[in-house]
Amino acid sequence: MAKKKGGNTVQSVWKLAEPIVNSFGLKLWDVRYVKEGASWYLRIYIDRDEGVTIEDCENVSRAVDTPLDELDPIDGEYCLEVCSPGIERELIRDEHFLEYIGADIMVKMIRPIDGIGKEFNGVLKAYENSQITVEDHSGENEVTFNKKDAVYIKLDDFE
């Protein structure tokens, strides 16, 4: 992450963007500052129970643009993107896991878990102190692991 003026870029942008996002009746899902190829991207993910429209993204983008320029948390050029986390959204923050207990998820681990492998699906049963418990869809097996041991944990469209 790039730092400027003694602060963390993502934290600074989160603090600036959250009240703006909330003013549109939306919630701030995540903020990421990432390099892809030669370019840097500042992504602000917004959400709402009814879903996010392209107009929501445009409105938030316009609303954060000037305050973001004034805050100036990033050295150099970057592309601002405001978007939805999507249907298969990645669960990252504690509040994401707590909100989606009981939901179908897909997991990719850094290293395989004995008898399960690196990738598996199931139901998010519990989350506490970065420990995630997933039950397979048969309801017969559970696995508990630390969030830091996963490449990603996303909502699943299991049917």
Z-matrix of the N, CA and C atoms (Angstrom, degrees):
N
C 1 1.439
C 2 1.526 1 109.23
N 3 1.283 2 114.50 1 140.69
C 4 1.460 3 119.03 2 176.93
C 5 1.516 4 109.26 3 -80.31
N 6 1.284 5 115.11 4 145.96
C 7 1.461 6 119.59 5 177.71
C 8 1.514 7 108.41 6 -122.57
N 9 1.300 8 115.80 7 147.12
C 10 1.445 9 120.97 8 177.62
C 11 1.513 10 107.86 9 -150.58
N 12 1.297 11 115.97 10 144.07
C 13 1.462 12 121.36 11 176.89
C 14 1.521 13 111.64 12 54.26
N 15 1.344 14 116.32 13 33.85
C 16 1.459 15 121.09 14 173.98
C 17 1.509 16 115.52 15 75.42
N 18 1.333 17 119.21 16 5.86
C 19 1.461 18 119.94 17 -177.46
C 20 1.507 19 112.58 18 -120.70
N 21 1.306 20 116.36 19 160.75
C 22 1.450 21 122.46 20 177.04
C 23 1.527 22 108.62 21 -80.45
N 24 1.317 23 116.79 22 130.44
C 25 1.458 24 122.03 23 -176.52
C 26 1.523 25 112.16 24 -56.62
N 27 1.326 26 117.07 25 -52.05
C 28 1.459 27 120.49 26 -176.48
C 29 1.522 28 110.89 27 -62.54
N 30 1.313 29 117.55 28 -44.61
C 31 1.476 30 120.15 29 179.52
C 32 1.519 31 111.22 30 -63.25
N 33 1.326 32 117.51 31 -41.20
C 34 1.467 33 120.85 32 179.30
C 35 1.520 34 111.31 33 -63.92
N 36 1.326 35 116.09 34 -43.96
C 37 1.465 36 119.85 35 -179.75
C 38 1.525 37 110.15 36 -68.49
N 39 1.336 38 117.56 37 -39.24
C 40 1.471 39 120.71 38 178.07
C 41 1.535 40 109.89 39 -57.91
N 42 1.320 41 115.61 40 -48.51
C 43 1.469 42 120.97 41 -178.27
C 44 1.533 43 111.22 42 -61.13
N 45 1.317 44 116.72 43 -38.15
C 46 1.465 45 120.84 44 179.09
C 47 1.531 46 110.97 45 -73.35
N 48 1.339 47 116.79 46 -44.38
C 49 1.464 48 121.15 47 -171.13
C 50 1.524 49 114.42 48 -78.37
N 51 1.328 50 118.10 49 -32.46
C 52 1.466 51 119.88 50 -172.54
C 53 1.535 52 113.43 51 -56.82
N 54 1.338 53 119.93 52 -49.26
C 55 1.468 54 117.37 53 179.22
C 56 1.535 55 113.24 54 -65.32
N 57 1.316 56 116.79 55 -31.90
C 58 1.466 57 120.30 56 177.93
C 59 1.519 58 109.68 57 -67.33
N 60 1.322 59 116.79 58 -47.48
C 61 1.467 60 121.73 59 178.73
C 62 1.526 61 109.98 60 -60.04
N 63 1.330 62 117.05 61 -45.84
C 64 1.469 63 121.46 62 179.80
C 65 1.524 64 111.88 63 -61.02
N 66 1.329 65 117.56 64 -33.30
C 67 1.469 66 121.02 65 -178.60
C 68 1.527 67 111.90 66 -64.92
N 69 1.313 68 117.62 67 -18.80
C 70 1.463 69 122.50 68 176.97
C 71 1.537 70 111.47 69 -94.94
N 72 1.340 71 117.48 70 7.65
C 73 1.453 72 120.68 71 -178.96
C 74 1.520 73 112.76 72 76.48
N 75 1.329 74 115.97 73 21.72
C 76 1.454 75 122.71 74 -179.16
C 77 1.515 76 109.12 75 -113.48
N 78 1.336 77 116.46 76 169.23
C 79 1.458 78 118.94 77 172.83
C 80 1.524 79 108.65 78 -121.43
N 81 1.302 80 114.51 79 149.90
C 82 1.450 81 120.89 80 178.34
C 83 1.521 82 108.30 81 -82.47
N 84 1.345 83 117.03 82 118.92
C 85 1.454 84 121.85 83 -178.34
C 86 1.522 85 111.03 84 -86.76
N 87 1.352 86 115.72 85 -46.48
C 88 1.457 87 119.56 86 -177.42
C 89 1.526 88 109.71 87 -165.52
N 90 1.323 89 115.34 88 160.21
C 91 1.464 90 123.10 89 172.36
C 92 1.523 91 106.00 90 -131.86
N 93 1.324 92 115.98 91 130.70
C 94 1.472 93 120.42 92 178.75
C 95 1.521 94 109.36 93 -133.89
N 96 1.310 95 114.55 94 139.51
C 97 1.460 96 121.87 95 174.30
C 98 1.516 97 105.99 96 -120.65
N 99 1.346 98 116.68 97 107.19
C 100 1.462 99 121.21 98 -170.67
C 101 1.523 100 111.25 99 -132.88
N 102 1.320 101 113.80 100 151.50
C 103 1.457 102 120.50 101 174.66
C 104 1.515 103 108.45 102 -101.83
N 105 1.323 104 115.97 103 128.79
C 106 1.457 105 122.23 104 176.38
C 107 1.521 106 106.84 105 -128.68
N 108 1.313 107 115.76 106 113.64
C 109 1.455 108 119.73 107 -173.85
C 110 1.520 109 108.98 108 65.16
N 111 1.311 110 116.42 109 -129.82
C 112 1.460 111 120.56 110 -179.75
C 113 1.529 112 112.56 111 -91.53
N 114 1.328 113 117.45 112 -3.31
C 115 1.467 114 121.13 113 -172.84
C 116 1.527 115 112.58 114 -109.28
N 117 1.329 116 115.17 115 150.08
C 118 1.463 117 122.95 116 174.87
C 119 1.523 118 108.83 117 -103.66
N 120 1.343 119 115.70 118 141.04
C 121 1.463 120 122.09 119 179.93
C 122 1.520 121 109.65 120 -126.76
N 123 1.315 122 115.14 121 133.54
C 124 1.454 123 121.80 122 170.43
C 125 1.519 124 105.38 123 -106.30
N 126 1.334 125 116.15 124 112.76
C 127 1.458 126 120.97 125 -177.33
C 128 1.522 127 109.75 126 -111.59
N 129 1.305 128 114.22 127 126.63
C 130 1.454 129 121.98 128 176.30
C 131 1.528 130 106.47 129 -111.52
N 132 1.330 131 116.18 130 115.56
C 133 1.460 132 121.83 131 -178.96
C 134 1.522 133 109.20 132 -97.54
N 135 1.331 134 115.87 133 126.35
C 136 1.461 135 121.81 134 -178.76
C 137 1.525 136 109.22 135 -117.87
N 138 1.334 137 115.46 136 156.41
C 139 1.456 138 119.06 137 -176.75
C 140 1.520 139 110.73 138 -150.29
N 141 1.325 140 114.77 139 162.84
C 142 1.464 141 123.72 140 173.30
C 143 1.507 142 106.82 141 -163.57
N 144 1.323 143 116.90 142 150.09
C 145 1.467 144 121.55 143 -176.76
C 146 1.528 145 112.73 144 -53.89
N 147 1.324 146 116.86 145 -39.06
C 148 1.463 147 120.61 146 -177.98
C 149 1.521 148 112.82 147 -79.90
N 150 1.313 149 117.19 148 -4.01
C 151 1.463 150 121.26 149 -177.41
C 152 1.519 151 110.82 150 99.45
N 153 1.303 152 115.08 151 164.57
C 154 1.458 153 122.61 152 -176.63
C 155 1.520 154 108.76 153 -109.91
N 156 1.323 155 116.34 154 136.35
C 157 1.460 156 121.31 155 177.81
C 158 1.524 157 110.15 156 -100.90
N 159 1.310 158 115.51 157 166.31
C 160 1.461 159 120.18 158 175.81
C 161 1.533 160 109.96 159 -62.86
N 162 1.321 161 116.51 160 -32.31
C 163 1.466 162 120.32 161 177.98
C 164 1.527 163 110.66 162 -65.91
N 165 1.334 164 117.14 163 -38.42
C 166 1.465 165 120.69 164 175.96
C 167 1.533 166 109.79 165 -58.85
N 168 1.321 167 116.05 166 -46.11
C 169 1.465 168 120.35 167 -179.76
C 170 1.527 169 111.00 168 -63.13
N 171 1.320 170 116.48 169 -43.45
C 172 1.469 171 120.46 170 178.85
C 173 1.521 172 110.86 171 -63.29
N 174 1.336 173 117.16 172 -45.17
C 175 1.467 174 120.93 173 -178.99
C 176 1.526 175 111.80 174 -60.94
N 177 1.324 176 116.65 175 -45.38
C 178 1.462 177 120.33 176 -179.67
C 179 1.526 178 110.04 177 -67.38
N 180 1.323 179 116.98 178 -41.03
C 181 1.458 180 120.57 179 179.43
C 182 1.526 181 110.80 180 -59.11
N 183 1.319 182 116.29 181 -47.24
C 184 1.475 183 120.10 182 178.64
C 185 1.528 184 111.35 183 -63.79
N 186 1.334 185 116.07 184 -39.72
C 187 1.465 186 120.16 185 -176.20
C 188 1.527 187 113.05 186 -70.80
N 189 1.331 188 117.89 187 -31.70
C 190 1.471 189 119.66 188 -178.66
C 191 1.522 190 112.52 189 -89.64
N 192 1.313 191 117.96 190 -16.44
C 193 1.462 192 121.87 191 -172.74
C 194 1.526 193 113.25 192 -56.77
N 195 1.322 194 118.00 193 -55.31
C 196 1.473 195 120.63 194 -177.88
C 197 1.528 196 112.22 195 -67.62
N 198 1.358 197 119.60 196 -47.73
C 199 1.470 198 118.22 197 177.31
C 200 1.531 199 112.58 198 -60.24
N 201 1.314 200 116.89 199 -33.61
C 202 1.460 201 120.71 200 178.15
C 203 1.536 202 110.27 201 -66.91
N 204 1.327 203 116.12 202 -42.03
C 205 1.471 204 119.59 203 176.16
C 206 1.523 205 110.95 204 -61.81
N 207 1.323 206 117.00 205 -38.76
C 208 1.473 207 121.04 206 179.45
C 209 1.529 208 111.07 207 -69.58
N 210 1.328 209 117.46 208 -40.89
C 211 1.462 210 121.39 209 178.38
C 212 1.525 211 110.38 210 -66.39
N 213 1.328 212 116.38 211 -38.94
C 214 1.462 213 123.89 212 176.67
C 215 1.537 214 112.01 213 50.87
N 216 1.368 215 117.87 214 57.68
C 217 1.471 216 120.12 215 -175.83
C 218 1.528 217 115.00 216 -82.38
N 219 1.344 218 116.71 217 -3.42
C 220 1.464 219 119.65 218 -172.51
C 221 1.518 220 110.16 219 -127.38
N 222 1.338 221 115.98 220 127.85
C 223 1.461 222 120.90 221 171.42
C 224 1.521 223 108.01 222 -77.72
N 225 1.300 224 117.28 223 134.26
C 226 1.454 225 120.36 224 175.42
C 227 1.512 226 113.01 225 89.89
N 228 1.327 227 113.96 226 -178.28
C 229 1.462 228 120.90 227 -177.30
C 230 1.525 229 111.34 228 -86.91
N 231 1.329 230 114.65 229 149.31
C 232 1.461 231 121.58 230 176.08
C 233 1.514 232 108.17 231 -155.38
N 234 1.305 233 115.62 232 163.03
C 235 1.456 234 121.98 233 177.24
C 236 1.527 235 107.95 234 -106.77
N 237 1.330 236 116.85 235 126.71
C 238 1.465 237 121.90 236 177.12
C 239 1.521 238 108.79 237 -88.79
N 240 1.324 239 116.22 238 127.98
C 241 1.458 240 122.00 239 174.75
C 242 1.526 241 108.63 240 -127.72
N 243 1.317 242 116.30 241 130.74
C 244 1.463 243 121.97 242 173.04
C 245 1.518 244 106.19 243 -114.23
N 246 1.337 245 116.47 244 124.38
C 247 1.453 246 119.72 245 -173.13
C 248 1.530 247 111.41 246 -150.43
N 249 1.323 248 113.95 247 170.94
C 250 1.462 249 122.26 248 175.28
C 251 1.521 250 108.65 249 -84.89
N 252 1.347 251 118.00 250 150.18
C 253 1.458 252 119.16 251 174.82
C 254 1.529 253 112.45 252 -72.12
N 255 1.327 254 118.45 253 -11.70
C 256 1.456 255 122.29 254 175.77
C 257 1.519 256 113.51 255 84.53
N 258 1.309 257 115.28 256 171.74
C 259 1.465 258 121.58 257 -178.12
C 260 1.523 259 110.87 258 -67.12
N 261 1.322 260 116.14 259 -44.11
C 262 1.464 261 120.41 260 178.70
C 263 1.526 262 109.83 261 -93.69
N 264 1.326 263 114.97 262 51.91
C 265 1.461 264 121.43 263 -176.06
C 266 1.518 265 111.86 264 -62.98
N 267 1.322 266 114.16 265 144.81
C 268 1.451 267 119.65 266 177.37
C 269 1.525 268 109.18 267 -81.43
N 270 1.322 269 115.73 268 132.05
C 271 1.455 270 121.46 269 176.45
C 272 1.526 271 107.00 270 -88.16
N 273 1.325 272 116.73 271 123.10
C 274 1.457 273 121.10 272 -172.71
C 275 1.525 274 111.66 273 -125.95
N 276 1.288 275 115.79 274 -52.25
C 277 1.460 276 121.87 275 -174.14
C 278 1.525 277 111.07 276 -88.59
N 279 1.328 278 116.36 277 156.67
C 280 1.467 279 120.75 278 179.43
C 281 1.522 280 111.38 279 -51.53
N 282 1.326 281 116.55 280 -44.35
C 283 1.464 282 119.85 281 -177.42
C 284 1.527 283 112.36 282 -63.66
N 285 1.349 284 118.26 283 -29.21
C 286 1.464 285 120.76 284 176.27
C 287 1.522 286 110.31 285 -63.61
N 288 1.326 287 116.12 286 -47.48
C 289 1.467 288 120.12 287 -178.41
C 290 1.530 289 110.57 288 -64.23
N 291 1.316 290 116.88 289 -43.21
C 292 1.462 291 120.22 290 -178.75
C 293 1.523 292 111.26 291 -65.20
N 294 1.328 293 117.07 292 -37.03
C 295 1.463 294 121.23 293 179.79
C 296 1.530 295 112.18 294 -67.51
N 297 1.320 296 117.10 295 -31.41
C 298 1.457 297 120.51 296 -172.91
C 299 1.528 298 114.40 297 -107.36
N 300 1.321 299 117.91 298 20.91
C 301 1.467 300 119.47 299 172.65
C 302 1.528 301 107.36 300 -61.13
N 303 1.330 302 115.25 301 131.07
C 304 1.463 303 120.92 302 -176.49
C 305 1.523 304 112.97 303 97.22
N 306 1.331 305 117.36 304 -7.63
C 307 1.463 306 121.26 305 -178.85
C 308 1.527 307 111.05 306 -89.56
N 309 1.323 308 115.22 307 156.04
C 310 1.460 309 121.43 308 173.87
C 311 1.526 310 108.74 309 -75.50
N 312 1.342 311 115.71 310 133.37
C 313 1.455 312 120.27 311 179.21
C 314 1.527 313 110.30 312 -133.25
N 315 1.319 314 115.05 313 160.58
C 316 1.463 315 121.36 314 171.39
C 317 1.519 316 107.33 315 -121.42
N 318 1.329 317 115.05 316 141.32
C 319 1.459 318 121.19 317 -173.03
C 320 1.524 319 108.82 318 -127.95
N 321 1.311 320 115.21 319 138.67
C 322 1.463 321 120.95 320 169.49
C 323 1.520 322 106.76 321 -124.42
N 324 1.324 323 115.25 322 120.78
C 325 1.461 324 121.80 323 -177.34
C 326 1.531 325 111.10 324 -91.76
N 327 1.330 326 116.19 325 157.30
C 328 1.456 327 121.34 326 173.83
C 329 1.526 328 109.20 327 -67.90
N 330 1.330 329 115.91 328 -45.10
C 331 1.469 330 122.45 329 177.60
C 332 1.529 331 108.30 330 -124.92
N 333 1.332 332 117.00 331 148.87
C 334 1.465 333 118.86 332 -178.96
C 335 1.531 334 112.53 333 -64.18
N 336 1.311 335 114.56 334 150.02
C 337 1.466 336 122.27 335 173.46
C 338 1.520 337 106.36 336 -98.00
N 339 1.330 338 116.71 337 132.19
C 340 1.468 339 121.50 338 -178.41
C 341 1.521 340 110.61 339 -50.57
N 342 1.315 341 115.18 340 128.59
C 343 1.455 342 121.64 341 176.28
C 344 1.515 343 114.54 342 80.00
N 345 1.335 344 117.50 343 -6.36
C 346 1.466 345 120.20 344 -177.27
C 347 1.526 346 111.05 345 -121.60
N 348 1.309 347 117.12 346 -42.26
C 349 1.459 348 121.16 347 -178.19
C 350 1.526 349 111.40 348 101.33
N 351 1.335 350 115.24 349 -166.41
C 352 1.467 351 121.20 350 -177.96
C 353 1.522 352 112.62 351 -88.44
N 354 1.331 353 117.36 352 -28.45
C 355 1.460 354 120.66 353 -177.06
C 356 1.523 355 109.71 354 -123.77
N 357 1.327 356 115.47 355 133.36
C 358 1.461 357 119.74 356 178.33
C 359 1.515 358 109.94 357 -156.98
N 360 1.326 359 115.17 358 162.11
C 361 1.464 360 122.90 359 178.48
C 362 1.515 361 108.13 360 -120.79
N 363 1.309 362 115.52 361 159.76
C 364 1.451 363 120.13 362 176.24
C 365 1.510 364 110.50 363 174.84
N 366 1.318 365 115.19 364 -162.61
C 367 1.459 366 122.13 365 -179.20
C 368 1.530 367 108.41 366 -109.48
N 369 1.322 368 115.73 367 129.92
C 370 1.463 369 120.75 368 176.60
C 371 1.525 370 107.51 369 -69.76
N 372 1.326 371 116.36 370 111.50
C 373 1.463 372 121.16 371 -175.90
C 374 1.524 373 112.49 372 -96.23
N 375 1.333 374 117.19 373 -35.23
C 376 1.466 375 119.33 374 -176.30
C 377 1.522 376 110.04 375 -157.31
N 378 1.331 377 113.77 376 154.08
C 379 1.460 378 121.45 377 174.93
C 380 1.521 379 107.81 378 -147.13
N 381 1.332 380 115.32 379 122.12
C 382 1.460 381 119.89 380 178.18
C 383 1.523 382 108.87 381 -156.85
N 384 1.330 383 115.74 382 129.31
C 385 1.470 384 121.70 383 178.75
C 386 1.526 385 112.51 384 50.88
N 387 1.326 386 116.40 385 45.90
C 388 1.472 387 124.40 386 179.41
C 389 1.527 388 113.76 387 67.21
N 390 1.323 389 117.71 388 8.68
C 391 1.462 390 122.06 389 175.12
C 392 1.528 391 108.82 390 -95.47
N 393 1.320 392 115.39 391 126.08
C 394 1.457 393 122.35 392 -176.28
C 395 1.522 394 108.76 393 -112.16
N 396 1.329 395 116.35 394 130.75
C 397 1.458 396 121.20 395 176.16
C 398 1.524 397 108.05 396 -113.44
N 399 1.342 398 115.18 397 126.49
C 400 1.457 399 122.44 398 -179.37
C 401 1.524 400 108.03 399 -122.51
N 402 1.329 401 115.39 400 133.31
C 403 1.463 402 121.66 401 176.53
C 404 1.521 403 108.19 402 -107.44
N 405 1.346 404 117.15 403 135.30
C 406 1.468 405 118.64 404 178.77
C 407 1.535 406 109.12 405 -67.11
N 408 1.322 407 115.50 406 165.90
C 409 1.466 408 119.90 407 -174.18
C 410 1.521 409 113.65 408 -68.75
N 411 1.326 410 117.76 409 -15.91
C 412 1.464 411 120.03 410 176.12
C 413 1.535 412 110.43 411 -78.17
N 414 1.332 413 116.14 412 -17.87
C 415 1.456 414 120.64 413 -177.61
C 416 1.519 415 113.28 414 79.76
N 417 1.328 416 116.63 415 7.90
C 418 1.465 417 120.55 416 -175.38
C 419 1.524 418 114.14 417 -97.28
N 420 1.342 419 117.86 418 -23.57
C 421 1.462 420 120.82 419 -175.06
C 422 1.525 421 111.24 420 -129.25
N 423 1.323 422 114.84 421 141.56
C 424 1.460 423 121.33 422 176.18
C 425 1.522 424 108.68 423 -127.04
N 426 1.324 425 114.79 424 148.90
C 427 1.454 426 120.77 425 173.52
C 428 1.526 427 107.55 426 -134.64
N 429 1.333 428 115.65 427 140.28
C 430 1.466 429 121.36 428 177.00
C 431 1.520 430 107.39 429 -121.77
N 432 1.319 431 115.97 430 134.74
C 433 1.456 432 121.67 431 -178.69
C 434 1.520 433 109.69 432 -148.58
N 435 1.325 434 115.90 433 165.57
C 436 1.459 435 121.39 434 178.68
C 437 1.524 436 109.44 435 -86.69
N 438 1.301 437 116.16 436 138.01
C 439 1.461 438 122.50 437 -179.00
C 440 1.529 439 111.86 438 -52.59
N 441 1.327 440 117.27 439 -37.01
C 442 1.473 441 120.53 440 -177.25
C 443 1.526 442 112.42 441 -67.59
N 444 1.329 443 118.04 442 -14.19
C 445 1.458 444 121.75 443 179.71
C 446 1.532 445 113.03 444 -88.59
N 447 1.319 446 116.94 445 0.39
C 448 1.464 447 121.87 446 -179.09
C 449 1.530 448 110.56 447 -105.44
N 450 1.318 449 115.85 448 141.75
C 451 1.465 450 121.69 449 172.56
C 452 1.522 451 107.74 450 -71.25
N 453 1.342 452 115.69 451 -46.94
C 454 1.458 453 120.80 452 175.51
C 455 1.519 454 110.06 453 -156.03
N 456 1.326 455 113.57 454 158.44
C 457 1.462 456 122.92 455 173.08
C 458 1.521 457 104.70 456 -136.47
N 459 1.333 458 115.97 457 117.38
C 460 1.454 459 121.34 458 -174.99
C 461 1.516 460 110.40 459 -126.59
N 462 1.337 461 115.50 460 156.81
C 463 1.459 462 119.57 461 170.50
C 464 1.518 463 107.72 462 -65.81
N 465 1.331 464 115.93 463 146.59
C 466 1.457 465 121.81 464 -177.75
C 467 1.517 466 108.73 465 -118.35
N 468 1.300 467 115.40 466 147.06
C 469 1.457 468 122.80 467 179.15
C 470 1.518 469 110.40 468 -92.73
N 471 1.349 470 118.03 469 35.69
C 472 1.466 471 123.30 470 -175.21
C 473 1.514 472 111.58 471 -57.57
N 474 1.320 473 115.94 472 136.63
C 475 1.466 474 120.38 473 177.03
C 476 1.500 475 109.97 474 -128.58
